[in-house]
Each structure stands twice: as structure tokens, then as C-alpha cells.
Amino acid sequence: METTFNNKSSAGGYFALATTSILWGTTWVASKVAVAQLPGLQVAYIRQFIAGSIFILFFALYKKLPFPTWKDFKIIFLMSVLMFVIANGLSSWGLKYLPTGLASLIGALSPLSVVVIEWIFFKKRNVSALTFIGLILGIAGVGFVFYKNMFSKIDGDLILGLSLSIVAMFSWSLCTVFLSRNKIGLNPYYSLGWQMILGSLMLFTIVHVTQHPVPIIEITGKSWLAIFYLIGAGSLLSFIAFIYSLKKLPPAISSLYAYINPIVAMISASILLQEKLTLTILMGTIVTLIGVYIVNHSIKRDQEKIIVEAEI
């Protein structure tokens, strides 16, 4: 059955898409500000605990939604580990050692790693020439952004930041692959709240066992301002807008946020944090995003081809 999108719902969907793109882009800057004082994992668990509590209280007390079943919880737990403990936690940690733009660009490579994961572990598809070109462009673009650092100023912190960001990106991709194969019957926002709560509790334990978190009373006003922006803009409004755009717009349109986020992050970081935004960085970013687009386009083309052949 063909899905139709009327003008009114599409207008709301485009507004939600713009909201998601801008807010998620600027949250990279807010995270950078917060991790200047706090461990990245501490920033992540504070953000997740407060935002998750808001979601759960709203849907459990106001909407009267039932407690998740044990089957739901098993899926929620795995998604929480992949999306909030590893992906969000490690990306926040890695941002302490990387420029904001580079960290956001690594995050944008997630669609490329989805292809690699499905190809290696699930043998889902042969990599077409177009997909391979997209993969090469995506990786080359990041290298172009980072080329000066690849030949100078290499240190342990930089390597740590890159490693954490890459692992976080792969974890987000694993979550994407997992979601495509497992459906959950809960309201998506309610499920998101439980994922955040579980993630925050796991991160809280990890931080207090392995690191030295900053006492709550010693967190500065600037850091709290950044954290509350992450909660309100990043964990609440952005996720609500993102899920709404998925409902109101075709998938090809609603996924455009992935190409806009890094650009917003780089521009806002250059304005607010005085990070360098050179022609080299812009060119590398464009090459990377073109690669990501080519990969997404080739995958959709292959899927449409499979559907047509099956109908024949």
C-alpha cells in the first residue's frame, strides 16, 4: 500500500526535520562545553537520567501506559547498552579529546558502518560498485578533514578520542541493525525513556568504579547550562521531532538530518568555541557527506530492485 503525505503533515514534518538537524548539531557544542569540566561518562548519565525520568513519568503517570513486559525489557536493555552506554557515553567521552567538527563527522559515518556490519556479519548483500565508491569517499573525506593531525601532533589523547568516537559510531550502527530485525510493541518515546534510565544507571556504576566524577555541588553553572541544553534540546525535543518527522515524511527526506548535523556542529563550534573552520575542513566534510549519501542511495536502489524482481 502506497503511503501518501498531505501538505499539512509534510509541513510539520519538515519543521520537525529542521528542528532535529539544528538541535542535534548544536548539542555537539554543548557536550564539548560540559566535558571541559566533567568526565564524558558523567555528562552522559546525568543527561540520560533526567531526560529518561521525564519520559517515563509522563507516559506512566499521565498516559497510564503499562509497565514493559520482560520480553520488551530484554530488547530495551540491549538497545540501552548499544545506544546510550556505548554510543552516547563513549562519544561524549571522546569529544573531550577531539575537535567538535571532527567528532560529529565521525558520528555521521554510521550509515557506512551499517553496510560493513551487515556485509561482514550477516552476509546480507554484496557490496555494489556504487556502495564501494561511497564507502571510499566517506573515509577519504574524514581523512581529508584530519590530514594535518595525521602527520603531526599525534598523542595519546588524540588516539583515545578517535578510538572512543569510532567505537561509539559502530555501536550506533549495531543498534540500527538490531532495530531493523527486532520490533518492540511499546510507545517509542516510552521505550526511549526506559533505555535512557537503564543506560544512566549502568554509566553511573561505571564512572564511580573506574573514574573520579565531579561532586554535584562542584559542577559549575556553565556546565549545568550545557547539561540542561543537552537534556531539553538533545534528549527531549530532538528525539520527539525526529520520531515525528519519521511519521510525516518519506524515509529519504527524514534521513537528511544526518547530512546537516555535522555542518551545523562545525559552524556553531567555530562561532561559539572559536574552533577552526577552514576550506580544507569544509571540503573534507562535503566529500564525506557525499559518500554517505551515495551509500544510502545505492542501498535503497538495491532494495527497490529486489522488490521489483520479487514481484516479477
SULFEN-V723641 format. One record per residue. N is the residue number from 0. SS is DSSP state (~ for helix, > for strand, _ for the rest). OMEGA is omega as a letter, one per 40 degrees, with the letter a starting at -180 (none if undefined). Layout:
# SULFEN-V723641
n=<N | N>
ss=<SS | SS>
omega=<OMEGA | OMEGA>
This chain:
# SULFEN-V723641
n=<0 | 1 | 2 | 3 | 4 | 5 | 6 | 7 | 8 | 9 | 10 | 11 | 12 | 13 | 14 | 15 | 16 | 17 | 18 | 19 | 20 | 21 | 22 | 23 | 24 | 25 | 26 | 27 | 28 | 29 | 30 | 31 | 32 | 33 | 34 | 35 | 36 | 37 | 38 | 39 | 40 | 41 | 42 | 43 | 44 | 45 | 46 | 47 | 48 | 49 | 50 | 51 | 52 | 53 | 54 | 55 | 56 | 57 | 58 | 59 | 60 | 61 | 62 | 63 | 64 | 65 | 66 | 67 | 68 | 69 | 70 | 71 | 72 | 73 | 74 | 75 | 76 | 77 | 78 | 79 | 80 | 81 | 82 | 83 | 84 | 85 | 86 | 87 | 88 | 89 | 90 | 91 | 92 | 93 | 94 | 95 | 96 | 97 | 98 | 99 | 100 | 101 | 102 | 103 | 104 | 105 | 106 | 107 | 108 | 109 | 110 | 111 | 112 | 113 | 114 | 115 | 116 | 117 | 118 | 119 | 120 | 121 | 122 | 123 | 124 | 125 | 126 | 127 | 128 | 129 | 130 | 131 | 132 | 133 | 134 | 135 | 136 | 137 | 138 | 139 | 140 | 141 | 142 | 143 | 144 | 145 | 146 | 147 | 148 | 149 | 150 | 151 | 152 | 153 | 154 | 155 | 156 | 157 | 158 | 159 | 160 | 161 | 162 | 163 | 164 | 165 | 166 | 167 | 168 | 169 | 170 | 171 | 172 | 173 | 174 | 175 | 176 | 177 | 178 | 179 | 180 | 181 | 182 | 183 | 184 | 185 | 186 | 187 | 188 | 189 | 190 | 191 | 192 | 193 | 194 | 195 | 196 | 197 | 198 | 199 | 200 | 201 | 202 | 203 | 204 | 205 | 206 | 207 | 208 | 209 | 210 | 211 | 212 | 213 | 214 | 215 | 216 | 217 | 218 | 219 | 220 | 221 | 222 | 223 | 224 | 225 | 226 | 227 | 228 | 229 | 230 | 231 | 232 | 233 | 234 | 235 | 236 | 237 | 238 | 239 | 240 | 241 | 242 | 243 | 244 | 245 | 246 | 247 | 248 | 249 | 250 | 251 | 252 | 253 | 254 | 255 | 256 | 257 | 258 | 259 | 260 | 261 | 262 | 263 | 264 | 265 | 266 | 267 | 268 | 269 | 270 | 271 | 272 | 273 | 274 | 275 | 276 | 277 | 278 | 279 | 280 | 281 | 282 | 283 | 284 | 285 | 286 | 287 | 288 | 289 | 290 | 291 | 292 | 293 | 294 | 295 | 296 | 297 | 298 | 299 | 300 | 301 | 302 | 303 | 304 | 305 | 306 | 307 | 308 | 309 | 310 | 311>
ss=<_ | _ | _ | _ | _ | _ | ~ | ~ | ~ | ~ | ~ | ~ | ~ | ~ | ~ | ~ | ~ | ~ | ~ | ~ | ~ | ~ | ~ | ~ | ~ | ~ | ~ | ~ | ~ | ~ | ~ | ~ | ~ | ~ | _ | _ | _ | _ | _ | ~ | ~ | ~ | ~ | ~ | ~ | ~ | ~ | ~ | ~ | ~ | ~ | ~ | ~ | ~ | ~ | ~ | ~ | ~ | ~ | ~ | ~ | ~ | _ | _ | _ | _ | _ | _ | _ | ~ | ~ | ~ | ~ | ~ | ~ | ~ | ~ | ~ | ~ | ~ | ~ | ~ | ~ | ~ | ~ | ~ | ~ | ~ | ~ | ~ | ~ | ~ | ~ | ~ | ~ | ~ | ~ | _ | _ | ~ | ~ | ~ | ~ | ~ | ~ | ~ | ~ | _ | _ | ~ | ~ | ~ | ~ | ~ | ~ | ~ | ~ | ~ | ~ | ~ | ~ | _ | _ | _ | _ | _ | _ | _ | ~ | ~ | ~ | ~ | ~ | ~ | ~ | ~ | ~ | ~ | ~ | ~ | ~ | ~ | ~ | ~ | ~ | ~ | ~ | ~ | ~ | ~ | ~ | _ | _ | _ | _ | ~ | ~ | ~ | ~ | ~ | ~ | ~ | ~ | ~ | ~ | ~ | ~ | ~ | ~ | ~ | ~ | ~ | ~ | ~ | ~ | ~ | ~ | ~ | ~ | ~ | ~ | _ | _ | _ | _ | _ | _ | ~ | ~ | ~ | ~ | ~ | ~ | ~ | ~ | ~ | ~ | ~ | ~ | ~ | ~ | ~ | ~ | ~ | ~ | ~ | ~ | ~ | ~ | ~ | _ | _ | _ | _ | _ | ~ | ~ | ~ | _ | _ | ~ | ~ | ~ | ~ | ~ | ~ | ~ | ~ | ~ | ~ | ~ | ~ | ~ | ~ | ~ | ~ | ~ | ~ | ~ | ~ | ~ | ~ | ~ | ~ | ~ | ~ | ~ | ~ | _ | _ | ~ | ~ | ~ | ~ | _ | _ | ~ | ~ | ~ | ~ | ~ | ~ | ~ | ~ | ~ | ~ | ~ | ~ | ~ | ~ | ~ | ~ | _ | _ | _ | _ | _ | _ | ~ | ~ | ~ | ~ | ~ | ~ | ~ | ~ | ~ | ~ | ~ | ~ | ~ | ~ | ~ | ~ | ~ | ~ | ~ | ~ | ~ | ~ | ~ | ~ | ~ | ~ | ~ | ~ | ~ | ~ | ~ | ~ | ~ | _>
omega=<a | i | i | a | i | a | a | a | i | i | i | i | i | i | i | i | i | i | i | a | a | a | i | i | a | i | i | i | i | i | i | i | a | a | i | i | a | i | a | a | i | i | a | a | i | i | a | a | a | a | i | i | i | i | a | a | a | a | i | a | a | a | i | i | a | i | i | i | i | i | i | a | i | i | i | a | a | i | i | i | a | a | a | i | a | a | a | a | a | i | i | i | a | a | i | a | a | i | a | a | a | i | a | a | i | i | a | i | a | i | i | a | i | i | a | a | a | a | a | a | a | i | a | a | i | a | i | i | a | i | a | i | i | i | a | i | a | a | a | i | i | i | i | i | a | a | i | a | a | a | i | i | i | i | a | a | a | i | i | a | i | a | a | a | i | i | i | i | i | i | i | i | i | i | i | i | a | a | a | a | a | i | i | a | a | i | a | i | i | i | i | i | i | i | i | a | i | i | a | i | i | i | i | i | a | a | a | i | a | a | i | a | i | i | a | a | a | i | a | i | i | i | i | i | i | a | a | i | i | a | a | a | a | a | a | a | a | a | i | i | a | a | i | a | i | a | a | a | i | a | a | i | a | a | a | i | a | i | a | a | a | i | i | a | a | a | a | i | i | a | a | a | a | i | a | i | a | i | i | i | i | i | i | i | i | i | i | a | i | i | i | i | a | i | i | a | a | i | i | i | i | i | i | i | i | a | a | i | i | i | i | none>
